[in-house]
């Protein structure tokens, strides 16, 4: 029976300007900000009913969200890197972006600068999550490991690595049995292989 195994690996990635995310969010945010401003303006003009008031409140909440949007992107609250199998990617300068956003974002120019900056993560350590289908035997082999004592330290070795060393020792033994190497060469090579444990 096949099982899905979750594989998490960490690696450094150089992520430059995220143009796709930037331009998509720019178009979406521009559209909804114009709509929100129009709704709030309409709300002021008319003796509005309950639905108009509700839309006015939603528009106001959206504009507050838009104001803090650079911080939202920097902390990756919207998880925009999921399609790259990165569940969370926090900007290295997220706190600077947040404080600039909070205190100086109202100036407009600072808001635009941090809006662009939040879409440039730079060189970051990321966790990449992938899912692989494996049969039950492969999954069990991945979780099995052997522990050996080396120089007063406990080290966990993968079955693949141990099999590689076993194969090399068997080949060496075969060479010795056939007389292709002498006893000294056999001993030194054996020691060399075992020292890799």
C-alpha positions in Angstrom: 0.0 0.0 0.0 1.4 3.4 -1.0 1.9 6.1 1.7 2.6 9.8 1.3 5.7 10.9 3.1 6.3 14.5 4.1 9.9 15.6 3.3 11.2 18.9 4.9 14.6 20.2 3.8 16.2 23.5 4.7 18.3 25.3 2.2 19.6 28.8 1.4 17.8 30.5 -1.5 18.5 33.8 -3.2 15.1 35.2 -3.8 15.2 38.5 -5.6 12.4 40.8 -6.6 9.2 38.8 -6.6 7.7 40.5 -9.6 4.6 38.2 -10.1 3.5 38.6 -6.5 4.2 42.3 -6.6 2.2 43.1 -9.7 -0.7 40.8 -8.9 -1.1 42.3 -5.5 -0.6 45.9 -6.9 -3.5 45.4 -9.4 -5.8 43.7 -6.8 -5.0 46.2 -4.0 -5.5 49.2 -6.4 -8.9 47.9 -7.5 -10.2 47.2 -4.0 -8.8 50.4 -2.5 -10.6 52.5 -5.2 -13.8 50.5 -4.5 -13.4 50.9 -0.7 -12.9 54.7 -1.0 -15.9 54.9 -3.3 -18.1 52.9 -0.8 -16.9 55.1 2.2 -17.6 58.2 0.1 -21.1 56.9 -0.7 -21.6 56.0 3.0 -21.0 59.7 3.9 -23.4 61.1 1.3 -26.5 59.0 1.9 -28.6 58.3 4.9 -27.5 54.7 4.5 -29.3 51.5 5.4 -27.7 48.6 7.3 -26.2 46.9 4.2 -24.4 50.1 3.1 -23.1 50.5 6.7 -21.8 46.9 6.6 -20.0 47.5 3.3 -18.7 50.8 4.7 -17.2 48.9 7.7 -15.7 46.2 5.4 -14.2 48.9 3.2 -12.7 50.6 6.3 -11.2 47.3 7.6 -9.8 46.6 4.1 -8.1 50.1 4.0 -6.5 49.4 7.4 -5.3 46.0 6.1 -3.9 47.7 3.0 -2.0 50.2 5.1 -0.3 47.3 6.9 0.1 45.2 3.7 3.9 45.6 3.5 4.2 44.1 7.0 1.7 41.3 6.0 3.9 40.4 3.1 7.2 40.7 5.1 5.8 38.3 7.8 4.3 36.1 5.0 0.9 36.0 6.8 -0.8 35.3 3.4 1.7 32.5 2.6 2.4 33.6 -0.9 5.3 31.3 -1.5 3.2 28.1 -1.0 3.4 27.3 -4.8 7.2 27.1 -4.4 6.6 24.5 -1.6 7.7 27.1 1.0 5.0 27.1 3.7 6.4 30.2 5.4 9.0 32.7 4.3 9.7 35.6 6.7 11.6 38.5 5.3 15.0 39.0 7.0 14.1 42.7 7.6 10.5 42.1 8.6 10.7 44.1 11.9 12.3 47.1 10.2 9.5 47.0 7.6 6.9 46.7 10.3 8.2 49.7 12.3 8.6 51.8 9.2 5.1 50.8 8.2 3.6 51.6 11.6 5.3 55.0 12.2 6.1 56.3 8.7 3.8 54.5 6.3 1.3 57.4 6.4 3.8 59.5 4.5 3.0 57.6 1.3 6.5 57.6 -0.1 7.8 55.4 2.8 4.8 53.1 2.3 5.6 52.6 -1.4 9.3 51.9 -0.6 8.5 49.3 2.0 5.8 47.8 -0.3 8.5 47.1 -2.9 11.1 46.1 -0.3 8.7 43.5 1.3 8.7 41.7 -2.1 12.5 41.4 -2.1 13.4 38.7 0.5 17.0 38.4 -0.6 19.3 35.5 0.6 17.2 33.5 3.1 17.1 30.1 4.7 13.9 28.4 3.7 12.1 25.2 4.7 10.9 23.4 1.6 8.1 20.9 2.1 7.4 18.2 -0.5 5.3 15.1 -0.4 6.4 11.8 -2.0 4.4 8.7 -2.6 6.3 5.6 -1.4 5.4 2.1 -0.8 5.3 0.8 2.8 8.7 -0.9 2.6 10.5 2.3 1.4 8.9 4.3 4.2 10.0 1.7 6.8 13.6 1.7 5.4 13.7 5.5 5.6 12.9 5.5 9.3 15.2 2.6 10.2 18.7 3.6 11.2 21.5 2.0 13.1 23.3 3.6 16.0 27.0 3.1 16.5 29.4 4.4 19.1 32.3 6.3 17.5 34.8 8.2 19.6 32.5 8.4 22.6 29.7 9.9 20.5 26.5 8.3 19.4 26.0 8.7 15.6 23.0 7.7 13.6 23.8 6.3 10.2 21.3 5.7 7.4 20.9 2.1 6.1 22.1 3.3 2.7 25.4 4.5 4.1 25.9 1.3 6.2 25.2 -0.9 3.1 27.8 1.1 1.1 30.4 0.4 3.7 29.4 -3.3 3.9 29.8 -3.6 0.1 33.2 -2.0 0.2 34.4 -4.4 2.9 33.0 -7.4 1.0 34.8 -6.2 -2.2 38.0 -5.8 -0.2 37.7 -9.3 1.4 37.2 -10.7 -2.1 40.4 -9.1 -3.4 42.3 -10.4 -0.4 40.8 -14.0 -0.9 41.9 -14.0 -4.5 45.4 -12.8 -3.6 45.1 -9.6 -5.5 46.3 -7.6 -2.4 48.6 -8.6 0.4 47.7 -8.7 4.1 49.2 -5.3 4.9 47.2 -3.6 2.1 44.1 -5.5 3.3 44.5 -4.3 6.9 45.3 -0.7 6.0 42.3 -0.5 3.5 40.0 -2.1 6.0 41.1 0.4 8.7 40.5 3.3 6.3 36.9 2.1 5.5 36.1 1.5 9.1 37.4 4.9 10.1 34.6 6.5 8.0 32.0 5.2 10.5 
